[in-house]
Amino acid sequence: MVAALTSECDLGESGCGPSINVDRYCGAELLLTLSITRVVERGSLEVSIWGSEDGSEWRPLSRFPRIFYCGEYRTRIGLADHPSTRFLQARWRGECWGRRGARALFTAQILMEPAPAIE
């Protein structure tokens, strides 16, 4: 079952998505897919995934590589390695260089689903 960690939206210079309850994935390994459909030229995006037990104190769990182009990027999170995690949240930071006053802008979506077994 695929669920959205963030719906498709514009990601700017910095921000965070909603906190998503992941109780139904207790102990599972999750595959997270970051889909970038639009990029402003000369921009980069860093996206990390944070976890929380109570929705108020957060710790980093995983991150995607720094992104410069449209495409799909994936990472895995093993919730068995983080048994107290009940909530996930995506956080991002965009940068733009080379043009005075330019702002980073990416249109993206992050989906999560149980990861297929690796053989």
C-alpha positions in Angstrom: 0.0 0.0 0.0 1.5 3.3 -1.1 1.0 6.4 1.1 2.1 10.0 0.6 4.6 11.4 3.0 4.0 14.7 1.1 1.6 15.4 -1.6 2.9 16.9 -4.8 3.9 20.5 -3.9 6.5 23.2 -4.4 9.5 22.9 -2.2 11.3 26.2 -1.7 14.4 27.2 0.3 13.5 25.3 3.5 10.5 23.7 5.1 8.9 20.5 6.4 5.9 18.4 5.6 3.2 17.1 7.9 3.9 14.5 10.5 2.6 11.2 9.3 1.6 8.4 11.7 3.3 5.1 10.7 1.9 2.8 13.3 0.5 0.5 10.5 4.1 -0.1 9.3 5.4 -1.1 12.7 8.7 -3.0 12.3 8.6 -2.9 8.5 11.2 -1.7 6.1 9.9 1.3 4.1 10.9 2.3 0.6 10.6 6.1 0.2 10.4 7.6 -3.3 11.1 11.2 -4.0 9.7 12.3 -7.4 11.0 15.6 -8.7 8.9 16.9 -11.7 10.2 20.5 -11.9 13.5 22.2 -11.0 14.5 25.8 -11.3 17.9 26.1 -13.1 20.9 26.2 -10.8 19.2 24.8 -7.8 19.9 22.0 -5.4 17.6 20.2 -2.9 18.5 18.3 0.2 15.7 16.1 1.7 15.9 14.3 5.0 13.4 12.0 6.8 12.9 12.5 10.5 11.2 10.3 13.1 9.4 10.9 16.3 7.9 8.9 19.1 5.5 11.6 20.2 5.3 14.1 17.4 7.2 16.8 19.3 10.8 15.6 19.6 12.4 14.6 16.2 15.6 12.8 15.1 17.0 12.3 11.7 16.6 8.8 10.3 17.6 9.0 6.6 18.3 11.3 3.8 18.3 11.4 0.0 21.4 12.4 -1.9 21.6 16.1 -2.8 19.4 16.6 -5.9 19.9 18.8 -8.9 17.7 17.3 -11.6 14.2 15.9 -12.2 13.7 12.2 -11.6 13.0 9.6 -9.0 15.2 9.0 -6.0 14.8 6.3 -3.4 15.9 5.5 0.1 15.0 2.9 2.7 14.1 3.2 6.4 14.0 0.1 8.6 11.4 0.8 11.3 12.6 -2.3 13.2 15.8 -0.3 13.8 13.7 2.5 15.2 11.0 0.7 17.2 9.8 3.7 19.1 9.1 5.7 15.9 5.4 6.5 15.4 5.7 9.5 13.1 7.7 10.4 10.1 8.3 13.9 8.6 10.1 15.1 5.5 12.3 18.2 5.8 14.0 20.0 3.0 16.4 22.8 2.2 16.9 24.2 -1.3 19.6 26.5 -2.6 20.0 28.5 -5.7 23.3 29.9 -7.0 24.7 32.0 -9.8 21.7 34.4 -10.2 21.2 37.3 -7.8 17.9 37.1 -6.0 17.0 33.7 -7.5 15.1 31.3 -5.2 15.2 27.5 -5.1 12.0 25.9 -6.3 11.3 22.2 -6.9 8.0 20.5 -7.5 8.1 17.2 -5.7 6.2 14.4 -4.0 7.4 11.8 -1.5 5.7 8.4 -1.4 6.3 5.5 1.1 5.5 1.9 0.9 6.7 -1.4 2.4 10.0 -2.2 0.8 10.2 -5.3 -1.4 12.6 -8.0 0.0 16.1 -7.9 -1.4 17.3 -11.3 -2.6 
